[in-house]
Amino acid sequence: METYNKIMQAFWLVIGVVIIIFVTYKGITDGFQRWAPIYILGALAISVFLLRRFMMKRMSKHQDFLDGDKTKK
């Protein structure tokens, strides 16, 4: 499951960066008036990446805590 989480974390980061680069390119060529609202999708993808990263670290610390608790018993 950890491999899947790392793949999905990288996926959201790549998607966010690609969307931001694409929207910037289209904004330069077609005008930002039309493409500026799409930046929200890039920000959303990067937010999902950050949330997944935070939750993976939190889950890892919690699992370490649980493993340490088992060894004490």
C-alpha positions as semicolon CSV with decimal commas, in nm:
position;residue;x (nm);y (nm);z (nm)
1;M;0,000;0,000;0,000
2;E;0,292;0,233;0,065
3;T;0,406;0,201;-0,297
4;Y;0,059;0,290;-0,420
5;N;0,051;0,597;-0,195
6;K;0,389;0,715;-0,323
7;I;0,280;0,667;-0,685
8;M;-0,043;0,860;-0,628
9;Q;0,144;1,134;-0,446
10;A;0,381;1,175;-0,742
11;F;0,084;1,158;-0,981
12;W;-0,090;1,455;-0,818
13;L;0,230;1,659;-0,815
14;V;0,293;1,591;-1,185
15;I;-0,069;1,666;-1,278
16;G;-0,059;1,994;-1,084
17;V;0,266;2,108;-1,245
18;V;0,150;2,007;-1,594
19;I;-0,178;2,194;-1,553
20;I;-0,002;2,508;-1,432
21;I;0,251;2,497;-1,718
22;F;-0,023;2,431;-1,975
23;V;-0,247;2,710;-1,846
24;T;0,046;2,952;-1,840
25;Y;0,132;2,863;-2,200
26;K;-0,230;2,897;-2,316
27;G;-0,261;3,222;-2,119
28;I;0,036;3,368;-2,302
29;T;-0,086;3,253;-2,643
30;D;-0,465;3,302;-2,610
31;G;-0,490;3,554;-2,328
32;F;-0,516;3,512;-1,953
33;Q;-0,872;3,639;-1,942
34;R;-0,989;3,307;-2,082
35;W;-0,749;3,068;-1,907
36;A;-0,692;3,222;-1,562
37;P;-0,978;3,036;-1,386
38;I;-0,820;2,701;-1,479
39;Y;-0,534;2,775;-1,237
40;I;-0,778;2,657;-0,970
41;L;-0,743;2,300;-1,102
42;G;-0,364;2,318;-1,075
43;A;-0,387;2,455;-0,723
44;L;-0,636;2,183;-0,632
45;A;-0,406;1,907;-0,764
46;I;-0,110;2,047;-0,569
47;S;-0,331;2,074;-0,260
48;V;-0,420;1,706;-0,294
49;F;-0,046;1,627;-0,322
50;L;0,028;1,823;-0,003
51;L;-0,263;1,663;0,182
52;R;-0,152;1,313;0,083
53;R;0,205;1,393;0,190
54;F;0,087;1,523;0,527
55;M;-0,138;1,222;0,584
56;M;0,136;0,974;0,485
57;K;0,377;1,128;0,737
58;R;0,107;1,130;1,003
59;M;0,014;0,767;0,933
60;S;0,381;0,664;0,942
61;K;0,432;0,828;1,282
62;H;0,115;0,667;1,413
63;Q;0,225;0,324;1,287
64;D;0,565;0,370;1,454
65;F;0,382;0,457;1,776
66;L;0,166;0,146;1,750
67;D;0,467;-0,075;1,675
68;G;0,650;0,068;1,975
69;D;0,348;0,006;2,195
70;K;0,339;-0,362;2,090
71;T;0,703;-0,416;2,184
72;K;0,643;-0,280;2,537
73;K;0,373;-0,538;2,613
